[in-house]
């Protein structure tokens, strides 16, 4: 099974350093609109049913959509599944409202390429202060002077459903807004769409901010200008994505929480899907090719490389 399909191609001229941060009007105005709707949800339409809708819709779109669909499957190809399931999970990921599938791959892979360089722009490394980084990441875009070339893999470029989702990704909020309105009026729309989107967008940035600045590390990647850090206490609410040092060490692994106490709900769901016969060829650190420059910072960290995979899911007691 092939992990981490290459989409970013850089020649000797490409630079991860030279560029300027510019305001992105569409992204910025969308965030402000969703934030205004979220404030109205809490302040004008408070309800337990609205809160339940917010929590349930956020969990489904972030866990099944963003983490399992967009990140672990579409971008890193960390497991195999039927095409209909991949499309369904990616569709749920689009509802987070970060970008379409192609936009997500482009943004992720460009950042990943930049962070692997010895030097990169502060935008990629989240080096600026909390509020400056928030403005940059949520309301702006980085325009590199000499960017690498992005090329979508053929099997994705030829997928008509995926390309349709890419063209109309932002409009996918509309049918759900209509459904929520029919079920609970404008309050349900504000809780289930506006508040969900703004919290998901802001939370994703905030985890990324801390995961590239502070926190424990079990692994170090030599030559990389940016290292990943684990964000303790956030495993459940990030569905495993908070274990970012593990992800920098093993980007092709379907499991992000590798050690005792590292909750990874996305992994739990993946194991359940495997038991149903819907997921197979699950990649883990022990089954991935060695990563150049990877060094264990703690003696016990390297044991994840010595754990043979007896089946698609390592029992938690041995991980």
KOLMAR-626945 format. One record per residue (C-alpha): residue in one letter; x, y, z. Coordinates in steps of 0.2 Angstrom, whole numbers, plus 5000, padded with zeros to 4 digits. Each point is the difference from the previous one (the first is absolute). Last residue first. Layout:
<nodes>
AXYZ;...
</nodes>
This chain:
<nodes>
X500349995112;X499949825008;X498450035010;X499250104987;X499949854988;X500850044984;X498750014986;X500249934982;X500749845007;X501549935009;X501050164996;X501849985006;X500450125013;X501950044999;X499750174992;X498850055014;X501449955012;X501050164994;X499250115012;X500549905015;X501850074999;X499450184999;X500650134987;X499849874985;X500850074984;X499350014983;X501250064987;X499449904986;X498349925003;X500049815001;X498749924988;X498349975009;X499449845008;X500650035018;X499450184999;X498249944995;X499249994983;X498249924999;X499849894985;X498249985003;X498450105003;X498149964997;X500049825006;X498950045015;X501549965012;X501050124990;X498750145002;X500149975019;X501950014999;X499950174991;X498850065013;X501249965014;X501450084990;X499050164998;X499650005019;X501950015003;X500350025019;X501950015004;X500049925018;X501149854995;X501050054984;X499750014982;X498650124998;X500150044982;X499549844992;X499850004981;X501850024998;X500750084984;X500650165009;X501149905012;X501250115009;X499050164996;X498449915005;X500749945017;X500550185004;X498350054995;X499049905013;X498650135000;X499249924985;X499449865010;X498150044999;X500450185004;X498850015014;X500649835007;X501950024998;X500050185006;X500849985018;X501750014994;X500450094984;X501449894992;X501450104992;X500550004981;X501750074994;X500350134988;X501650044991;X500249814996;X501849954997;X500049865013;X498249955005;X499849985019;X498949885009;X499249985018;X499550185001;X499150095014;X499250174997;X500450174992;X500050094983;X499449894985;X498649915010;X499550165008;X499550104984;X499349844992;X498849975015;X499550184999;X499750004981;X498949845001;X499050085014;X499750164991;X499349914984;X499049875010;X499350135012;X499550114985;X499249864991;X499149935014;X499350165006;X499450054983;X499349834994;X499249905013;X499750145013;X499550144989;X499049884989;X499149935015;X499650175006;X499350054983;X498649875002;X500149835008;X499749864988;X499650094984;X501450125003;X501249865004;X499649924983;X500250164991;X501750045008;X500549824996;X499650034982;X500950165000;X501749955008;X500549914984;X500150174991;X501750025006;X500649844992;X499350044983;X501549984988;X500949885011;X498549895003;X499849994981;X501849954998;X499849875013;X498549934992;X500850004983;X501649915005;X501350024986;X501050135010;X500049885015;X500749854990;X501250124991;X500850075015;X499850195003;X501650094995;X500650155010;X501650094994;X501150085013;X499850185004;X501350134995;X499350175007;X498949915012;X498350085003;X499549955018;X498150025003;X499050105013;X498450005011;X500149845011;X501949964999;X500750185000;X498850075012;X500249865012;X501950014998;X500050185004;X498949975016;X501149865007;X501750074996;X500949964984;X500949844998;X498649894993;X501349914989;X499250014983;X499650195002;X501750035008;X500749964983;X501149854998;X501849945004;X500849835000;X498649944989;X498849865007;X498850135006;X499950084983;X499549834992;X498749975013;X499350174998;X499849974981;X499349835003;X498750065012;X499450154990;X500049914983;X499149845008;X498750115008;X499750104984;X499849844990;X498749935013;X499150175001;X500550125014;X499850045018;X498149995001;X499949855013;X498749944988;X501349964987;X500649865012;X498249924999;X500249994981;X501849925002;X499249875011;X498749964987;X501250004986;X501149885009;X498649895005;X499349994982;X501849964994;X500149855011;X501450015014;X501950005001;X501050075014;X501350135003;X499850084983;X500850165008;X499050144992;X498349914995;X500049875014;X500850065016;X499750194997;X498450034990;X498949855005;X500649945017;X500550165008;X498950134990;X498449904996;X499849865013;X500750095015;X499850184996;X498349994990;X499249875012;X500650075016;X499550184995;X498349944994;X499749915017;X500750155011;X499050134990;X498449915000;X500149965018;X500350185004;X498550054989;X498949875009;X500650075017;X499550184995;X500750174999;X499250104985;X500550185003;X501750005008;X500749824996;X499349994982;X500350194997;X501849995005;X500249854988;X499150094986;X501250155002;X501549885000;X499449914984;X499950174991;X501750055007;X500849844994;X499250014983;X500650184998;X501849955004;X500049854988;X499250104986;X501150165003;X501749915001;X501150135007;X501849994995;X501649925008;X501550024990;X501349894992;X501849945001;X500349865012;X499449834993;X501050034984;X499949914983;X501550034989;X500849835002;X498449914994;X498549965011;X498649884996;X498550005012;X498749864997;X501049855006;X498849865006;X500449985018;X499749815002;X500149864987;X499349835005;
</nodes>
